[in-house]
């Protein structure tokens, strides 16, 4: 069958095929077998291209494709640059495009900034070969899915063949060979060098951060800068100053009032911001629905796939001077509901759910629900169904909400209980994001972009892509640490192990040194913040000092990074939260000393001089 005929039959039959059974369908076979054979016959004999095609994975794709990969550049359509045939979702035609993979871009930079990087990549590629000036810059696939739409902005040049006027094979083959020549001539590495000025993204294991440090180090500014990287600062950032007289959750989340004679709900900026995060999810390609979750009954859930999830920006709530009031009191509701977040993954599809912060019984007690609806931003008709669901099941924690509390430890503030510390990632801000006076005018490092968790429970399938494929090394590490903490108030439980394994999944270490960097940061964020007290409290059942015993265990478990000094790059560990920036704005890996070693020394010195110590500066 001719190339023209194949393109015509696939394009013209696609819309009808999507309403029929997927398995063994003749249109899918034409794409995956006949079209591949036809393209392979036209490829130059001297090349070793890999031809792949997809009609979907188990179900019909919205946009089918056939790609021609150079194995020296990429073996996957998720990354690199390659010629690709893209069929319009409505069957009105097909594009021949010089495309590039979007999956890895979105994983590394997030969906919003991935588009900016793709734009840079497109401009650089088109500038490198004048022949592309005769190829269209834009692609319109008329797709309704996030994945299909992503193909549209991942093209450096394309030609469109309308279904009713697909040219003869001579023209089709001529276009293909020209694109292959362009593909062969492009210096991929040089183009990629010029497109690394966007910050990489790091998925966190918890959506609640404590940023502790001396006043003036830039803790609040850090949260602002994180929100700014989204490109939609006004939408994704909320600053709330904690007041010393806050002593109950209503100060943060609002309360029922009957002063007017009617029952009304008094909202807060925080509650309105949480509702805004929910609206962002509703406005996306994800689905908000009600499902019967085993063990819980019916719940409000969010469902979708990884590609659609990548388009959701994190919403940053900054609680400034968080410990001016007792956190355990005014933040109690959030801390309890935080632990009910549930992610369930099935391949690339997920279900997310959480208990409600604003209970349905409270909502239904309100006399004027329309007023409450308006204050929460759900008044528009497009949110009718969502508002009904919230009234029935409550307003839960949206997965894209990030809460960061700035903390100063002085005579005006309150300390943290382990209930708070266990539910947070605690950062000694001066250690993780140090102020270097010498770099005030010309910084040589930048902070990575942080994003919300997409897991709640670790499993071996998630660990399979890391160097600790079954988690045994990580379990052995935490067991060794916990053997020291046994029979002390600082002993760790299953939650700590789960969060350490999730930290491994999020950082995705590929070598032993990076894995130990994850362990080192876990000690700093989750273990050492729990340890405080005088000499009696810090004595183990065997009569030894907890800090000294931890030092001995970590010296073995974190070798060789434990031995590194400032000038020893061979042993230093990777900084997972910051990157080095050179004069041209390109990011490079930054290596540092072992964080927990220096912190333990500091805590031991403090204990010796003051007979009391804690993690907090």
N, C-alpha and C positions, 0 to 999 in steps of 0.2 A: 504494500500500500504506500502511496506517495506521502511525502512529508506534509504537503498541503492538505491532503485528504485526512490524514491523522489529526492534524491540528483542528480541522473543521469538525470532524466527528466528535472529538473530545469536548471542544468548546460548545458546540450546538447541543450535545446530549447531557451536559453537566447538570443543569437545573432539574431536569426530570429525574436523572439518576439519583440525586440527593434525597428524593422522596421514596426511593426503593431500597431493597435489601443491599447492604454493603458487600457482604462476603461473596466473592466470585463474580461480581458484576462486570459485564463486558466493557463498559467504559473505563473502569479501573484497570482492567487487563490491558486495554489499548494504551493507557498511559504508562503502566509499569513494565510492559513487555514490548509491545510493537513500537511505541514511540522511542523507547530507549534503543532498540535495534536500529531504527531508522537514523537516529542521531549518530550512533556509533559508526555507521557506514560512511558518514560525511566527515568524520574527524581525520586530521592529518595522520598518516601512518607513523610518523616519527614521534608522536606524542603518547603519553600514558594516562590520559584523562580518565577519571572515575565518573560514570554517569549514574545519577540516582534520580528517582521520581517518587512522588507521594500523592496518593488520593485520599489519605487519611490514615489514622491508626485505630482500627476497630470501628470507627465511625467516619462518615464523610467529612473531609476538610471543606472549609468554605472556599479556599483558594488552592486548587491543585498546582503542582509545580514539577518541573524537571530541571535538575542542575547538572552542570559540567564542572567537576572539581579537579584542580591540579593538586595531586597528593603532596607536592613539595610545599604548598601553601596551606592547604587545609584538607582534612578528610571528612569534615562535617559541615553541613549547611548552617550550623549554629555560630560559626565564626569564619573569619577570612573573607576573601572576595572571589566571586565566581560568576560565569554566565548562567542565566537561569530563564526558563520559559515559565511565565506566570499567567494562569488563566483567570479571567475575570469571574467573579462570583456569580454574576447574572448571565454568564454564557455569551456575552456580547463581543468577545474577542480574546486575544492572547498577546502578551508582551514578550519580547526578547530583551532581557535586561542584564546589565552588569551589576549584580546585586552583591550585598555583603550580609553576613550572618548577624542577626539581631539578638539572639539569646544570650550570648556571652557579653555583649555590650550592656544589656539590661541587668545582668547579674552583677557586673562590675561597677556600673555607674548608676543604676536605677533607671526606670523608664524615661523619666523627664529629661535627665541630663544625657541619656543615651541618644536621644534625638539630636541634641546639640553636637555630640561627638560624631554622629552620622553625617550631619551637615558639614562639619569640618572635613570628614573623610571624603564626602562627595566632591567638595570644592577642590581638594588637593588632587584627587584622581582626574577630574575633568581638566584641571589646569596642566596636568602632566602629559596629556595627549590631545592635540587639537582635533583629531578625528571625532572625539566625543561631542564636539560642538554641533555636529550634524545629527546627534541622537537626542531624543527628548530628555529633559532633566527630571520631569515628574511622571509618576505612575499613578493611575486611578483604577484600583481593582474593584471598586464598588462593594467592598466587603463590610459585613456587620460585626465581625469578630476582631478582638484585639490583635490576634496573631496575623490575620489577614491584613489589617490596617498597618501593622509594622512593616510588611513587605513594601508598602508604598514609600516610606521614608528611607528605605535601605536600598537605594538605586543610584548609581553614578551616571547612568544613561540607558535609554530604552527606545525600542521601536514597537509601535502598536499595529497589530494586524486585526482589523475588524472582521467579525464572523462572516459578514456578507461579502467581504472583498479581500479574502486572504490571497496573497500573491502566489504565483507559480513557484515550483521548487527552485528554479534558477535564482530567483530573487531571495528566497528564504535561505538557501545555502550560501549565497554571496554575503548576506547579512551576518550569518552565523560565523563564517570564516573571517570576516572583518573583525567581529567582536573577539574572536579567539586570538587574532593578531594583536589587538589592543591589550587583551588580557595578558598575553605573553610579554608584551613590552613594558607593562607597568612595573615600576620598582616598588613592590609592596612594602618592603621594609622602610624605605625612605618616607613613604607616605604615612606609615604608622608612627614614625618618629615625631612627626609634626602634630600629632593629635592626642597628646597625653597631658594636656593642661587641665583636665577635669579631675576632681577628686574621686578616688575610688570609694566604694561603699562597703561598709561592714555591717552585717546583720548581727544584732545583739541577741543575747539569750534571755534578757529580761527587758520589759518596757518601763522600768522604774529605776532611776539613777539618783544617787546621792553624790553631789560634787562638794567635797569638803576641802577647805584650805583657808589660809589667812586672807584677810580682807584685801581686796584690790588685785587679786591674781587673774581676774577675768572670768569667773565662773558663770555669771549671768550672761556676759557677752558670748561665751562659748555656746550657750543654748541658742542665743539669737543667731549666731553665725551658722549653726546647724540648720536652723529654719531657713536662712537666706539661701543656702545651697539648693533648695528646691526650686528657686526661681519664683516662688509665690509666697513671699514672706508674710504679707498682710493676712493671707488666708490661713497659713499653717503655724502661726505663732500666737501664744497668749501668755502674758506676764501677769502673775498674781502675787501681790506682796502679802505675806503671812503676817497677821496681827498677833500681838502677845496675848490678846484676850480670847483667842479661838480655843474652845474647849470641847466642841462637839461637831459631828459631821455636817450639821446644818450650816455652819459657817462657811463650808466649802461647797456644798452641793444644794443648798437651799432648804426651805422648810415650809410646812403648812401654817397659814395664818388665818385667824378668824376675827381679826380686829374690825373688819368692815361689816361683820355680820354674816357674810358668806365665807365658805371655805375656799381659800385661794392658795396657790403655791407661789412663793417668792423665790424666783430663780437667781442664779449668780452667774458671773462671767465664766466661771469654770464649767458649770452645767451647760451653758449655751455653747461653749467651745466643744464640749463632748458631742453635743447635738450636731455641730458643724462637721465634725469628723464623720459622723454617721451619714450626713448628707453627701459627703464626698464619695463614700462607698456606694450610696444609692445612685449617684450620677455616673458611676463607672459601668464596666461590662460585667461586674459581679452581680450575683442574685441574692437578695434578702428574702428569706422564706421561713416557713415554720415546718420543722421536722420533728418526728418522734425519735429522740435520742435514747438509746438503751440505757436504762438506769436513771434517767432524768425525766422522761416523759416528753411532752411537746415543749420545744424551745424555739426562740428566734435565732436563726442561724444565717451565716453568710456562706455561699457556695460559689465555686468558680474554678479556674485553672491558673497555673503559674504565670502564664503570659499576661492575663488580665490583672493578676495581683501585682505584677511589676509596675503597673501604671498608677498605683495608689501611693500618694506621698505620705510621709509621716507627719503627724500633727503634734507640735511641741508645746506642751504646757509647762511653763517654768514657775515653780513655787519659790519665790525669792525669800531668803532668810527663813528657810523652812522650819528650823528648830527654835524660832522665837517663841513658839507655842508648843505644847506637848504633842508631838506627832501621833503618838498612840491614841490620843483622844479625838482630835478633829479629823484625822485621816483613817480612822478605824474601819469605816465602811469600805473605802477603796482597798485597803490592805486585805480585807477578808475576801472581797469579790475578785481581786487580782488572781488569787490562787484557783479560781474556778474556770479560768480561760482554757479552752480545749481546742486543739488543732488535730484534725484527722485527715491524713493524706492517703490517696489511692492513686498511685502513679503521679500524674501532674495535676490531679483534681483534689480539692480540699473542701472540708467543712469546718467552719469556725463557730464557736458558741461561747457564751459567758453568762453567768448569773447577772441579774439586774442591779444597777446602782440605784436607780429610781424605780421603786417597786410598783407593779400595776395597781395594787390596792391603794397606794398613795395617790396615783394619778386619778383613779376613779372616784376618790374622795373629793376631788376638786369640783366646785360648782360650775365654773366657767372654763371648760376644757379648751374652748377655742382661743381664749386669751393665753393659756399656757402653751398651746400649739404655736401660736404666733410668736411668743417670746423665745421659743426654742427653734424657730426658723422653719417649721414644717407647714406653714400656712399655704404655700403654693400647691396647686392641684396635683402636681406630679408626685407629691409626697402623701397623697391620700391613703394609699395602701400601707405605706410604712407607718404612718401615724396610728392607723387602726391596730397594726401589729404591736406597736410600742404600748398602746393603751391596754392591750391584752396580756403582753408578756414582759413589759417594763423596758427601761432604757439601760442596756448593758454597756460594758466597756468595749468600745470599738477596737479592733486589732491594730489600727493605725495610730492610736493615741500613745504618745511617749510622754512620760512625766519625769521631769528633772527637778530635783530640789537642791538649791544652793545652801551650803551649811558653813557656818562659822562657829568654832568652839571657843567660847569665852564665858565670862561671868554673867552675861545677859541671856544665855541660851540654855536649852535643855539637851541632855544626852539622849542617846538612842537605846531602846531595848533591843534584845536579839530578835523579837518579833518583827521589828522594822528592818533590821539589818538582813535578816534571812530572806526578806522579800525584795531586796534591792540589790543593785550593783553599786558598791561603794567605791568611789574614786578619791584617792588622795590627790587632789588636783595638781598640786605642785610637783608631784612625781610623774603623773601620767601626761600632763600638759604643762611642762615647766616654763617659767618666765626666764628667758635668757636676755639679759640687758644688752649684750653685745649684738643681738639680732633685732633690736628694736626697729631700726630703719631698713634693714635688709634681711628678712627672715629666710632661713635656709631649710625650714621644715613647715609642713602644714598638717592640720588634723584631717583624718579621714571622715567621710560622711557616715553617720550612724543611722541605722534604720531599725524598724520594729521587728520583733521575733516572728517567725513563721512556723515555729514548732512549740509544743508544750511538753512533749514526752520524747525522750531519746530512744532510738531503736537501732539495731545493727544495720538495717538497710541504709539509714542516713549516714552511718559511720563508714560504710563500705568504700567511699571515695577518699577517705583520709588514710594517713600512714598507720593509724591505729584501727585497723579494719573491723575488729570485733569488740573494741573497747577494753580489752583485757589489760593493756598497759595503763590506761587511765584509772581503771578500777583498782589496780595494784598500787598506784601512786596514792590515791585517796585513802585506801586502807592503811597504808603506812603512816600517813599523816594522822588519821583517826586513832591509830593505836597509841599515839602520844596524848591525844585529847580524851581518851577513855577515862571515865570516872571523874571528869572535870565538868564544870558548867559549859564548856565550849565544845563538847562532843558533837559531831556531825551526824546527820541522818540521811534518809533516802533523797530528800529534796536537794541536798547539796550534791549528791552523786549525779542526779538527773541534770542539774544545772551545769555541772562540770562537763558531762558528756555533750550537752547541748552547746557549750562553749567550743568544744572540739569540732562539732558539726558546723557551727557558724564560721569558725576561722579556717576550716578545711586544711589543716597542716599536711604537707606532703613529705616532710622529713622529720627526723627525731628532734632536731634543735627547735624547730617551729612548734612541735607538739609540746615541748617543755616550756616554750614561751607562753603557751595557753595555760599550762599548769601554774606557771609563775604568776600570771595575771589573776588567775582564780584565787591563789593565796592572798593576793592583794585586795581583791574585790569582795571575797566571800568569807575567807577564813580568819585572817588577821584582824579585820574589823570587829570580830566577836570577842577578841581577847582583851580583857582589861581587869585591873585590880591590883591589890598589894601582893607582897611576897607570899603570904599564906594562901591567897586565892589562886596564885599561879604555881602552886606546888602540886605535882601529880601524886597518884596513890603510891608510887615507888619512892616518893620523897625528893624527886628531882624537879628542877625548874622547867616549866612548860616551854619557855622560849629557848632554853639551851637544848632541850631534847628535839624541838622542831628544827633547830639549826643543824643538828647532827643528821637527822633524817633527810632534810632537804639537800644537804651537801652531797648526799649519795644520789638521791632521786633526780635532782636537777643538774647533775654533772653532764656536760662540761660547762654549761652556762653559769653555774654557781661560781666557777673559778675565774670568770672573765673580769678584766679591769678596763679602765677607760681606753687604753691603747691596744687592746688585744681583740682585734676583729675576728680572729679565728674562733674564739669562744663566745663572743657576744651574741645576744639573741635578737631576733627580729622584733621591732616595735609594731604591734598589731594595730595601734590606734593612730599613729602618725606616719608621715612619709617625708622623705628628703626632697627638696626642690632645688634644682640648679638654676643658673642664671637665665636659662632659656625657658624656664617654667615647666620643665619635664620632671615628673615624679620618679623617685628612686627609693629603693628599700632603705630603711633607717635601722641601724643596729645600736643597741644600748646594753648597759649592764643589767644583771639580774635584779629586778625590783624588790622581791621579797627578802633577799639577803640584806640589802641596805636597810630595809625597814625593820627587820629583826634586830640588827645592830642598834638602830636608833631606839627601839623599844627597850632593849636591854640596858642601854646607857641611862635612859630615863628612869627605869626601875631602880638602878643602882644609886642614882643621885637623889631621887625624890621618894623612894620606897613605894611608888605607885606608877603604873604605866597604862597606856592605852594606844590604840592605833591612830587616834585622831590628832592632827597637828594643833 
